[in-house]
């Protein structure tokens, strides 16, 4: 991040400032090389829109989502309580996440443990920034391109948000094409419920292959995602069919950042 | 008079059997633990009106929805006729409500149209199940009983509606011949096409046909009420409370285990003030039906095994063992088994829902994507049962796939599912 320095909450506190938004990066966004590009795109967008934001950096920890879905409520609550302690100490009010799993957990499962925040998925925040005139994007690179959106389960069915990512694709002057299974009927990429961290059970196909076939059937230029895990699964799927030179898999944040040459 | 006595005996016997069975079902549901019902009751009524009464979620598959609507509306409205039949039976009257005026014939005409639509719907459904063999009606868990259950009901409905139409046809001819106490029903839209087949019959034969259909119809309905409690068709009643009590929070939200919260609080701070939740279970997660909530158990009795959940499940579609419908069917079967054991005075039968019915492999194929809960036309939630069973495996038996154990250890040690150091979380800002 050569253009500007992303600050941590600790930096801000030391400088006596309270940032408006906490950017919750998440594990994939912090450690996975592919997902880090999405993280940087989100940070660039927030910077461009003059959003006062910071990250937790080394004070951020797993939300506990995969532990909870795997059935380990103890570990989940330990992680949650530690995170809540940190965030409440920084008086966090508003959070934007780069991952629908973090988004769901922070928004829906932290309040019962004393963590009450306004939580937004990055596509929702970006949509607000555009609506408020703080960010403007032109079609540019994606004008006329066929883009399909793969709904992340925890953004779509889990939290009822189907429109924000689609509205952003349309802002790119791109042609939004839908897969036969989309929105409430969208097919999972196969990573949720802690599946990302294990081999799939015995079957006749991998879920991400089944989902990639849905995408290939409509021949898009770009498969847009809103989740770093979906991104991995779809990227693997596209590679499986040796289509990586024809079809790009990109997060909505990356599309917005690229269109705005951020 | 003898007819009245037989009728009252039949009515009482059916009432008693139905009462005993419904009591059994209710007791089984209440084996489940109590749970706090969250949210406003006005929102719950709204869900019930939209989803159960209004069939809102059925229409994601329009063909099935339209024919199901025929059956649903037909069933509800034609049953108004049952009130008259019962009163006639008890009081020894004939077409008691005919005296209410022309509206009676109008009602009868509309019942006939509905009866025809019900027959049409049943024929289409029999075709879909047995001839077109729609995949979701033929998965692994659709063994003999679930398949026959569906067919028995469809054939019964056709028989009941045919009896109703034949009864009207016979009545019309008898009335036209001026036979005493048979009433003129006007021109009836459907049974007028049945009359030509009966026209040649003698008066005595027609009276027999009319009476036979009348008795057949009412005995059929009484038998149906008893049968209901053994059948997946309980959904016609339970769909309503089931949707009322369905989750109002976003589908992605899982419940917070308050018994764990207290332990974690005390672990982090031995001096912490904790409030015992009186409803908190003793176990962590669910091993058997009694560890689930009564709402989850009612879910299982409400399931009509349509298989929309399974047909949308990513694991099932890619050949894995998991089928959300089977989760619900297993829960119900186990509940009935526990109920029978209790009635026989056996307190412990060495079996449990987890393991004997639902296996490790099925549970671990779930991606928690909520496709099943979204697909269910009456808001049944197989996912929460899966998670509760996983919780038991994980927290009471320390059983999980090896890679999951590694992932959890990583989270515990370095705050991420992978073995990266927490101190490096912010490194991307420097890259």
Contacts between the chains, C-beta under 8 A, distances in Angstrom:
chain1	res1	chain2	res2	distance
A	1	B	428	7.6
A	1	B	429	5.3
A	1	B	430	7.3
A	1	B	431	7.4
A	5	B	429	7.2
A	6	B	426	7.8
A	6	B	429	4.2
A	8	B	426	6.4
A	25	B	425	7.1
A	25	B	428	7.6
A	27	B	416	4.3
A	27	B	417	5.8
A	27	B	418	6.8
A	29	B	428	7.6
A	30	B	416	7.2
A	30	B	420	7.6
A	30	B	424	7.7
A	30	B	425	4.6
A	30	B	426	7.5
A	30	B	427	7.7
A	30	B	428	6.3
A	31	B	416	6.3
A	31	B	418	6.0
A	31	B	420	4.6
A	31	B	424	7.4
A	31	B	425	7.8
A	36	B	428	4.6
A	36	B	431	7.0
A	39	B	428	5.7
A	40	B	428	6.8
A	43	B	429	7.8
A	55	B	426	6.4
A	55	B	429	7.4
A	56	B	425	7.6
A	57	B	425	5.7
A	57	B	426	3.4
A	57	B	429	7.6
A	58	B	422	5.8
A	58	B	423	4.9
A	58	B	424	7.6
A	58	B	425	5.2
A	58	B	426	5.8
A	60	B	415	7.6
A	60	B	422	7.9
A	60	B	425	5.3
A	61	B	415	3.4
A	61	B	416	7.6
A	61	B	422	6.4
A	62	B	411	4.8
A	62	B	415	5.1
A	62	B	416	5.4
A	62	B	417	6.5
A	64	B	411	7.2
A	66	B	407	6.3
A	66	B	408	8.0
A	66	B	411	7.1
A	66	B	417	5.5
A	67	B	408	5.9
A	67	B	411	5.6
A	68	B	254	6.1
A	69	B	254	7.6
A	69	B	368	5.1
A	69	B	387	7.1
A	69	B	390	7.9
A	70	B	390	6.5
A	70	B	394	6.3
A	70	B	400	6.3
A	70	B	404	5.3
A	70	B	407	7.6
A	70	B	408	6.7
A	71	B	285	6.4
A	71	B	387	6.6
A	71	B	389	8.0
A	71	B	390	3.3
A	71	B	391	4.1
A	71	B	392	7.5
A	71	B	393	6.1
A	71	B	394	3.5
A	71	B	395	6.7
A	71	B	400	7.3
A	72	B	391	7.9
A	72	B	394	4.9
A	72	B	395	6.6
A	72	B	408	5.7
A	73	B	257	4.6
A	73	B	260	4.5
A	73	B	284	6.9
A	73	B	285	8.0
A	73	B	391	6.1
A	73	B	395	6.6
A	74	B	260	5.7
A	74	B	263	7.2
A	74	B	264	6.4
A	74	B	395	6.5
A	75	B	408	5.9
A	75	B	411	6.1
A	75	B	412	6.0
A	77	B	256	8.0
A	77	B	257	7.7
A	77	B	260	5.5
A	77	B	261	6.0
A	77	B	264	4.4
A	78	B	264	5.6
A	78	B	267	7.6
A	78	B	268	7.4
A	78	B	412	7.7
A	79	B	411	6.6
A	79	B	415	7.2
A	81	B	264	6.2
A	81	B	265	7.5
A	81	B	268	6.2
A	104	B	250	7.5
A	104	B	252	4.1
A	104	B	253	7.1
A	107	B	250	7.9
A	108	B	249	6.7
A	108	B	250	5.7
A	108	B	252	6.0
A	108	B	253	3.5
A	109	B	253	6.1
A	109	B	254	6.5
A	109	B	256	6.7
A	112	B	256	3.7
A	112	B	261	7.7
A	113	B	256	6.8
A	113	B	261	6.7
A	153	B	252	7.7
A	153	B	367	7.3
A	153	B	368	7.6
A	153	B	369	4.0
A	153	B	370	6.0
A	153	B	371	7.6
A	154	B	252	5.0
A	157	B	251	5.5
A	157	B	252	7.4
A	157	B	369	6.9
A	157	B	370	4.3
A	157	B	371	6.9
A	157	B	373	7.8
A	157	B	374	5.1
A	158	B	250	6.2
A	158	B	251	5.3
A	158	B	252	2.6
A	158	B	253	7.9
A	158	B	370	5.9
A	159	B	250	4.9
A	159	B	251	7.7
A	159	B	252	5.3
A	160	B	250	6.5
A	184	B	60	7.5
A	184	B	374	5.4
A	185	B	60	7.4
A	185	B	312	7.1
A	185	B	371	7.9
A	185	B	374	7.8
A	187	B	314	5.7
A	187	B	317	7.7
A	187	B	371	7.4
A	188	B	314	4.3
A	188	B	367	4.8
A	188	B	369	3.7
A	188	B	371	6.6
A	190	B	314	6.4
A	190	B	318	7.9
A	190	B	367	6.1
A	191	B	367	7.1
A	192	B	367	4.2
A	192	B	368	5.1
A	192	B	369	5.3
A	193	B	366	5.3
A	193	B	367	4.5
A	193	B	368	3.2
A	193	B	369	7.2
A	194	B	368	7.9
A	194	B	404	6.2
A	194	B	407	7.0
A	195	B	367	5.0
A	196	B	417	7.6
A	197	B	403	5.8
A	197	B	404	6.3
A	197	B	406	7.8
A	197	B	407	3.9
A	197	B	417	5.5
A	198	B	364	7.5
A	198	B	401	5.0
A	198	B	403	4.3
A	198	B	404	5.4
A	198	B	407	7.5
A	199	B	401	7.6
A	199	B	403	6.7
A	200	B	318	7.8
A	200	B	320	7.3
A	200	B	365	7.4
A	201	B	315	7.1
A	201	B	320	4.8
A	201	B	321	6.7
A	201	B	322	7.4
A	201	B	361	5.6
A	201	B	364	5.9
A	201	B	365	4.1
A	202	B	319	7.9
A	202	B	320	7.0
A	202	B	321	7.5
A	202	B	361	7.4
A	203	B	315	7.2
A	203	B	318	4.7
A	203	B	319	3.5
A	203	B	320	4.1
A	203	B	365	7.6
A	204	B	318	6.5
A	204	B	319	3.3
A	205	B	318	4.1
A	205	B	319	6.0
A	206	B	318	6.6
A	207	B	314	4.6
A	207	B	315	7.2
A	207	B	317	7.9
A	207	B	318	5.3
A	207	B	367	6.9
A	209	B	318	7.8
A	210	B	314	7.1
A	210	B	317	6.3
A	210	B	318	5.4
A	211	B	314	7.8
